[in-house]
Amino acid sequence: MSDKTTPLFEKHQDLGARCAPFAGWQMPIQYKGIIAEHEWTRSSCSVFDICHMGEFMVRGDKAAAGLVSILTASLENMNPGQCRYGFMLNERGGVIDDVVTYRLNEADWMLVVNAGTRAKDLDHLKAGLEAVKGVEIEDVSDRTGKIDVQGPVSLDVLTPHVDPPIVFLGYYTFIKTKFDGMDVIISRTGYTGELGYEIYCDSRDIVKIWKTLIADERVMPAGLGARDTLRLEMGYPLYGHELDEEHTPLEAGLERFLNWDKEFIGKPALLKQKAAKVREQLVCFACESRRSPRHGFELTAEGRRVGKVTSGSFSPSLGQGIGMGYVEEKFSADNTVLDIEGERFSLACRVRPRPFYGNGSARKKF
């Protein structure tokens, strides 16, 4: 097998998971079924093996000054214990990767990156920080384990095992704590739209934590299939689908993650694009049937191609097909009717505001 495996791979096999290649890794796609795992996450608590993600440590008194020009997020006013979503861009404003940045203390930072972009991300960071003296970059991905605990009862599941407690964690904050005596970082973040947490630990401890969590009757293991339908219902982008080096955050409708008050790589190109209007816009759309649109299908209007589907699936929560895709800007308004041209069928859909589902329960304060 040429694909990498996470430290939990044998546990997935023991549970009868169906695994498949993803970003160079053999990852669990489903256990009991995508719909069952999706619905369990929305109603109780699911755990996801996300050990394939990349983690970089950036250390040094001048690390913040160096990262400010590489990342689009507002880092200047971040305090230790906060994390923030943003992008690394190329000179054209295209997205090299979307990144969550953790401020561990005054001098140390952790960057969480996508598995498939890990190597190019590291090269980009090294090039950007080369001239900043005293800054150290370390790829700690291979010795870092990561489990996502997501769902409305996730706090109840974690609380008996965690000390110091996490009950007071706000959205996009984190704490260094212990899980049954093992050192972990737990952040109140996730990719599902539900209340949820992400656990980072030494990869040697990940199996113990996984086994403890799935022994709880409120918890179900879930695969990347459910993770995809959950994030799609929230309108969250996926790198390699909605985000890539050929599209900018402006085209993806993610301008709120750009700090215009500082200089960063790609900013001049984005300012030029902002003044001239985007050539195409990322939209969410809902179908008039249960049929699922698929990545790469054409979006048409007025008898011609106006864009393409970047992600699509059946939505278990809504009972209909939903998706995201880039279209010419004139066809991006809410309620615009589009047609999806599949291999042997045509499917009507309508542009919808994001998210498709819920009211952002992950952000609610407790």
ZAMARGU-4260 file (C-alpha; in steps of 0.2 Angstrom, whole numbers, plus 5000, padded with zeros to 4 digits):
<rodrens>
0) 5000/5000/5000 | 5008/5016/4994 | 4997/5028/5005 | 5002/5033/5022 | 4992/5027/5037
5) 4988/5035/5053 | 4991/5028/5070 | 4973/5023/5071 | 4972/5013/5055 | 4971/4996/5064
10) 4957/5002/5075 | 4948/5008/5059 | 4950/4990/5052 | 4944/4982/5068 | 4928/4993/5067
15) 4925/4987/5049 | 4928/5004/5042 | 4928/5006/5023 | 4945/5015/5019 | 4951/5024/5003
20) 4965/5035/4998 | 4963/5054/5003 | 4977/5066/5001 | 4990/5052/5000 | 4983/5043/5016
25) 4972/5028/5018 | 4958/5036/5028 | 4941/5029/5034 | 4927/5035/5023 | 4913/5027/5033
30) 4909/5014/5047 | 4890/5011/5048 | 4886/5023/5034 | 4888/5041/5029 | 4870/5046/5033
35) 4870/5037/5050 | 4886/5045/5055 | 4880/5062/5049 | 4864/5061/5059 | 4873/5055/5074
40) 4885/5070/5073 | 4870/5082/5072 | 4861/5074/5087 | 4875/5066/5099 | 4894/5065/5097
45) 4905/5058/5084 | 4924/5056/5083 | 4935/5059/5067 | 4953/5053/5064 | 4961/5068/5057
50) 4979/5063/5061 | 4983/5066/5042 | 4983/5085/5044 | 4999/5094/5045 | 5006/5104/5060
55) 5020/5116/5060 | 5028/5125/5075 | 5035/5142/5072 | 5046/5149/5086 | 5055/5165/5090
60) 5053/5182/5096 | 5051/5188/5079 | 5040/5174/5073 | 5024/5185/5074 | 5032/5199/5063
65) 5037/5186/5050 | 5020/5177/5050 | 5010/5193/5048 | 5016/5195/5030 | 5013/5177/5025
70) 4996/5174/5033 | 4980/5185/5029 | 4973/5183/5046 | 4974/5196/5060 | 4988/5190/5070
75) 4993/5206/5078 | 4980/5207/5091 | 4980/5188/5095 | 4983/5183/5113 | 4990/5166/5119
80) 4975/5154/5119 | 4967/5161/5103 | 4967/5153/5086 | 4962/5161/5069 | 4957/5155/5052
85) 4965/5163/5036 | 4975/5159/5021 | 4993/5158/5013 | 4992/5166/4996 | 5003/5167/4981
90) 5007/5183/4972 | 4992/5182/4961 | 4981/5181/4977 | 4977/5162/4974 | 4976/5151/4989
95) 4991/5141/4993 | 4982/5134/5008 | 4969/5138/5021 | 4977/5138/5039 | 4972/5139/5057
100) 4985/5148/5067 | 4987/5145/5086 | 4996/5157/5097 | 5004/5146/5110 | 5013/5159/5120
105) 5021/5176/5116 | 5035/5168/5105 | 5028/5151/5099 | 5014/5147/5086 | 5006/5132/5079
110) 5000/5131/5061 | 4987/5118/5056 | 4988/5114/5037 | 4980/5102/5025 | 4988/5085/5022
115) 4989/5087/5003 | 4998/5104/5004 | 5009/5100/5018 | 5026/5100/5008 | 5022/5116/4998
120) 5016/5125/5013 | 5032/5121/5022 | 5042/5127/5007 | 5032/5143/5006 | 5034/5147/5025
125) 5053/5144/5025 | 5055/5156/5010 | 5044/5169/5018 | 5053/5168/5035 | 5071/5166/5028
130) 5075/5184/5031 | 5068/5184/5048 | 5083/5180/5060 | 5080/5169/5075 | 5064/5161/5069
135) 5063/5142/5069 | 5051/5131/5059 | 5048/5113/5063 | 5036/5101/5055 | 5029/5091/5069
140) 5015/5082/5059 | 5022/5065/5060 | 5022/5065/5079 | 5006/5074/5082 | 4989/5065/5084
145) 4973/5074/5080 | 4955/5068/5084 | 4940/5079/5081 | 4925/5077/5094 | 4910/5085/5086
150) 4891/5086/5091 | 4880/5094/5103 | 4885/5082/5118 | 4904/5083/5114 | 4907/5094/5130
155) 4898/5082/5141 | 4908/5068/5133 | 4925/5076/5136 | 4922/5084/5153 | 4925/5069/5164
160) 4942/5066/5156 | 4949/5084/5155 | 4958/5093/5168 | 4960/5108/5168 | 4942/5110/5162
165) 4936/5116/5145 | 4919/5122/5149 | 4924/5140/5148 | 4932/5139/5131 | 4925/5151/5118
170) 4924/5148/5100 | 4941/5148/5092 | 4950/5147/5108 | 4961/5133/5115 | 4969/5127/5131
175) 4984/5116/5136 | 4976/5103/5147 | 4977/5084/5151 | 4965/5070/5145 | 4966/5056/5158
180) 4983/5062/5163 | 4990/5064/5145 | 4996/5081/5139 | 4984/5088/5125 | 4979/5104/5117
185) 4960/5106/5115 | 4952/5119/5104 | 4934/5124/5102 | 4935/5122/5083 | 4928/5110/5070
190) 4922/5107/5053 | 4904/5102/5056 | 4894/5117/5062 | 4890/5109/5078 | 4897/5112/5095
195) 4914/5103/5094 | 4932/5102/5099 | 4949/5096/5091 | 4962/5087/5102 | 4980/5088/5098
200) 4992/5076/5107 | 5008/5065/5105 | 5004/5052/5092 | 5009/5039/5104 | 4994/5043/5115
205) 4981/5044/5101 | 4975/5026/5102 | 4972/5027/5121 | 4962/5043/5118 | 4952/5036/5104
210) 4948/5020/5113 | 4942/5029/5128 | 4930/5040/5118 | 4922/5027/5107 | 4919/5017/5123
215) 4906/5030/5128 | 4889/5025/5121 | 4885/5043/5116 | 4900/5042/5104 | 4901/5035/5086
220) 4916/5035/5075 | 4913/5044/5059 | 4923/5044/5043 | 4927/5057/5030 | 4911/5054/5020
225) 4901/5061/5034 | 4913/5075/5037 | 4911/5080/5019 | 4892/5081/5020 | 4892/5090/5037
230) 4904/5104/5031 | 4895/5105/5014 | 4878/5109/5024 | 4888/5123/5032 | 4895/5130/5016
235) 4913/5127/5022 | 4926/5126/5009 | 4937/5112/5005 | 4955/5114/4999 | 4957/5107/4981
240) 4938/5110/4978 | 4932/5127/4983 | 4950/5133/4987 | 4965/5132/4975 | 4979/5143/4968
245) 4968/5148/4953 | 4955/5156/4964 | 4956/5170/4977 | 4947/5172/4994 | 4937/5186/4986
250) 4930/5174/4973 | 4927/5162/4987 | 4917/5175/4996 | 4929/5174/5011 | 4935/5192/5011
255) 4931/5193/5030 | 4947/5182/5033 | 4958/5196/5025 | 4966/5209/5036 | 4967/5224/5024
260) 4976/5235/5037 | 4992/5226/5034 | 5003/5220/5020 | 5003/5202/5015 | 5008/5191/5000
265) 4995/5193/4987 | 4987/5209/4993 | 4991/5220/4978 | 4983/5207/4966 | 4967/5206/4978
270) 4966/5225/4978 | 4966/5226/4959 | 4953/5212/4958 | 4942/5220/4971 | 4942/5236/4961
275) 4938/5228/4945 | 4925/5215/4952 | 4928/5196/4952 | 4927/5186/4936 | 4917/5172/4945
280) 4910/5169/4962 | 4908/5154/4973 | 4889/5150/4977 | 4879/5137/4986 | 4865/5129/4978
285) 4851/5117/4982 | 4843/5105/4970 | 4825/5102/4967 | 4827/5083/4970 | 4837/5071/4981
290) 4849/5068/4966 | 4867/5073/4970 | 4877/5085/4960 | 4896/5080/4958 | 4912/5089/4957
295) 4916/5094/4940 | 4898/5094/4933 | 4894/5109/4923 | 4883/5123/4928 | 4873/5131/4914
300) 4861/5146/4912 | 4853/5154/4897 | 4858/5139/4887 | 4877/5140/4890 | 4890/5135/4902
305) 4892/5148/4916 | 4902/5138/4929 | 4906/5121/4937 | 4902/5111/4953 | 4916/5111/4965
310) 4907/5100/4978 | 4890/5091/4979 | 4881/5078/4989 | 4864/5073/4996 | 4861/5082/5012
315) 4854/5071/5025 | 4848/5085/5035 | 4838/5093/5021 | 4833/5078/5011 | 4839/5085/4994
320) 4855/5087/4984 | 4866/5102/4988 | 4882/5109/4982 | 4894/5123/4979 | 4902/5129/4963
325) 4910/5144/4954 | 4899/5154/4942 | 4900/5170/4932 | 4897/5184/4944 | 4881/5189/4936
330) 4873/5172/4940 | 4878/5172/4958 | 4863/5181/4966 | 4852/5172/4978 | 4838/5162/4970
335) 4846/5162/4953 | 4840/5146/4944 | 4854/5136/4936 | 4855/5119/4928 | 4867/5105/4932
340) 4873/5095/4918 | 4878/5078/4923 | 4884/5064/4912 | 4867/5058/4907 | 4855/5070/4916
345) 4851/5088/4919 | 4846/5094/4936 | 4838/5111/4941 | 4845/5120/4956 | 4843/5137/4964
350) 4857/5148/4972 | 4855/5148/4991 | 4864/5158/5005 | 4876/5149/5016 | 4874/5140/5027
355) 4861/5127/5021 | 4859/5120/5039 | 4856/5128/5056 | 4861/5144/5064 | 4879/5141/5068
360) 4877/5132/5084 | 4896/5130/5085 | 4898/5148/5089 | 4885/5149/5103 | 4892/5153/5120
365) 4889/5141/5135
</rodrens>
